[in-house]
Amino acid sequence: MALRSVSKADVNYVPNYQLSAIPYVTSSNGNEVKHNVTTTVTFPFVTKYVKINNTGASDLRVGFSSFGVTGSLGTESANFFIIPTAAAGDVCIQDFDVRCKELHFRAHGTGTPTTDFSIFAGLTPVTSSDFPSMHSQTGFSGV
């Protein structure tokens, strides 16, 4: 009897997240991230993990929805985290063990800050279209 490989690219199929990840690397382009416009990175597959490096001159807001990164600190709509600017000669990389299909970015600070980022993500075999959109209308809070 021949062995069959049964593969399910389902969002909740645990072995999809136990496999070695497919590498995905991208970066913003020269002060692309502004304080008043959201920059979105959409992944072709659901992530297993994400590493984000703030390579710019200003702090970087990161969120899982475009609405989340537009909120003001100290309010209910502030659904983002901040990756600070790296000091001279240092790097500021944050690692996240998270499943998502997109990330949203804005520069953070006073005046009209701009910044940049680099992303290294590990992808699963689950296509992004099979993963739910993460916003309050689909039952996710805090994004």
C-alpha positions in Angstrom: 0.0 0.0 0.0 1.4 3.4 -1.0 1.7 6.2 1.5 -0.2 9.3 0.8 0.7 12.7 1.9 -2.4 14.5 3.2 -1.9 18.2 3.4 -4.4 20.7 4.6 -3.7 24.4 4.2 -6.3 25.3 6.8 -5.9 28.2 9.2 -6.3 26.1 12.3 -4.4 23.0 11.1 -1.5 23.0 13.6 1.1 21.2 11.4 1.1 24.2 9.1 2.7 26.1 11.9 5.2 23.4 12.9 6.8 23.3 9.5 9.9 25.3 8.7 8.7 28.7 7.5 9.0 30.0 4.0 11.1 33.2 4.1 9.7 36.6 3.1 11.7 39.8 3.1 10.7 43.3 2.3 11.6 46.9 3.2 10.1 50.3 2.8 11.7 52.8 0.4 13.5 55.9 1.6 11.3 57.7 4.2 8.2 56.0 2.7 6.4 55.7 6.1 4.7 59.0 6.9 2.9 60.1 10.1 -0.4 60.9 8.2 -0.6 58.0 5.7 -0.8 54.3 6.5 1.7 52.0 4.8 0.4 48.4 4.5 2.4 45.2 3.8 0.2 42.3 2.7 1.7 38.8 2.9 0.9 36.2 0.2 0.6 33.6 3.0 -0.2 33.7 6.7 2.8 34.4 8.8 4.3 32.1 11.4 6.5 34.8 12.8 7.5 38.4 12.0 10.7 40.3 12.7 10.5 44.1 12.2 13.5 46.4 12.1 13.0 50.1 12.4 15.6 51.5 10.0 14.5 55.1 10.0 15.0 58.3 11.9 11.6 58.3 13.8 9.7 55.8 15.9 7.6 53.3 14.1 3.9 52.5 14.8 2.9 48.9 13.9 -0.6 47.5 14.0 -2.8 44.8 12.6 -5.3 47.1 11.0 -5.1 50.5 9.3 -7.6 51.8 11.9 -5.3 50.6 14.7 -2.3 52.7 13.7 -4.3 55.9 13.3 -5.4 56.2 17.0 -3.9 58.6 19.5 -1.9 57.4 22.5 -4.0 57.1 25.6 -7.3 56.5 23.7 -9.3 53.4 23.1 -8.4 53.5 19.4 -4.6 53.4 20.0 -4.2 49.8 18.9 -0.6 49.8 17.9 2.8 49.2 19.4 5.9 51.4 18.9 9.3 50.3 17.7 11.7 53.0 18.8 14.4 54.5 16.6 17.7 52.7 17.0 20.5 54.7 18.6 23.5 55.3 16.4 25.3 52.1 15.6 22.5 49.9 17.1 19.6 48.1 15.6 16.0 48.0 16.9 14.5 44.7 15.9 11.3 43.3 17.4 10.3 39.6 17.1 6.7 38.5 17.1 5.4 34.9 17.1 2.1 35.8 15.4 -0.3 34.7 12.7 -1.4 37.6 10.4 -1.9 38.4 6.8 -1.0 42.1 6.8 0.8 44.7 8.9 0.2 48.4 9.0 2.8 51.1 9.6 2.9 54.9 10.4 5.7 57.1 11.6 5.3 58.2 15.3 6.5 61.5 16.8 5.9 65.2 16.8 5.9 67.4 13.7 5.9 65.5 10.4 8.1 62.4 11.1 9.0 59.9 8.5 10.7 56.5 8.9 11.5 53.2 7.3 11.4 49.5 8.2 12.6 46.1 7.1 10.6 42.9 7.6 11.7 39.3 7.8 8.7 37.0 8.0 8.3 33.3 8.1 5.3 32.2 6.1 3.0 29.1 6.4 1.3 27.3 3.5 -2.0 28.9 4.4 -3.0 31.5 1.8 -3.9 35.0 3.0 -7.4 34.7 1.5 -8.2 31.9 3.9 -7.3 34.0 7.0 -9.9 36.4 8.5 -9.5 40.1 8.3 -8.5 41.4 11.7 -10.7 44.4 12.5 -13.6 45.1 14.9 -16.3 44.4 12.3 -15.2 40.8 12.2 -15.1 40.3 16.0 -11.5 41.2 16.7 -11.0 43.8 19.4 -7.9 45.7 20.2 -6.7 45.8 16.6 
